[in-house]
């Protein structure tokens, strides 16, 4: 089960790995209902960085390694700020849903 302490740890590790613009959690932990049939859902994390400084794959590996200690399944997604901002305007995208229903756990000051 994910608790506040674990979310804070995820946030710290991802801030250290990416120096991101924002970090969101989505999926079960952001918009779950009490009628959910998942016993042990994964933690869905979306990270927004200023720009992709390497291939998306290599940058995702860096984040996955930073979170390797997590005692549960996780799903990490990474977007540049430009990509995220464009997709967040389209109602059919995950980025739009996350901006409206997700939970932002970090925003760069």
HUURPE-V756875 format. One record per residue. SS is DSSP state (2 for helix, 1 for strand, 0 for the rest). D_CENTER is the distance of its C-alpha to the mean C-alpha in Angstrom with 2 decimals. Layout:
<<SS	D_CENTER> <SS	D_CENTER>>
This chain:
<<0	16.74> <0	13.84> <0	15.41> <2	14.96> <2	16.04> <2	13.50> <2	10.58> <2	12.56> <2	12.97> <2	9.36> <2	9.13> <2	12.49> <2	11.98> <2	9.16> <2	11.39> <2	14.25> <2	13.07> <2	11.98> <0	13.42> <0	10.73> <0	11.60> <1	8.61> <1	5.27> <1	4.40> <1	4.68> <1	6.96> <0	9.80> <2	12.36> <2	11.16> <2	10.66> <2	13.67> <0	15.72> <0	19.46> <0	22.12> <0	23.49> <0	20.64> <0	22.11> <0	19.25> <0	20.55> <0	17.64> <0	14.49> <0	11.47> <1	8.22> <1	5.67> <1	2.03> <1	2.38> <1	4.77> <1	8.21> <1	11.23> <0	14.86> <0	15.87> <0	15.55> <0	18.08> <0	18.55> <0	17.96> <2	14.46> <2	15.35> <2	16.50> <2	13.54> <2	11.26> <2	14.01> <2	13.82> <2	10.28> <2	11.31> <2	14.49> <2	13.09> <0	11.49> <0	14.57> <0	16.09> <0	13.86> <0	16.43> <0	14.50> <0	12.97> <1	9.32> <1	7.75> <1	5.76> <1	6.07> <1	7.57> <1	9.85> <1	12.70> <2	13.45> <2	16.36> <2	14.70> <2	12.08> <2	15.04> <2	17.25> <2	15.16> <0	14.32> <0	18.12> <0	18.61> <0	18.66> <0	18.31> <0	14.80> <2	11.36> <2	10.58> <2	13.60> <2	12.75> <2	9.43> <2	11.58> <2	14.24> <2	13.01> <0	9.41> <1	9.19> <1	8.57> <1	8.72> <1	9.76> <1	11.90> <0	14.37> <0	17.85>>
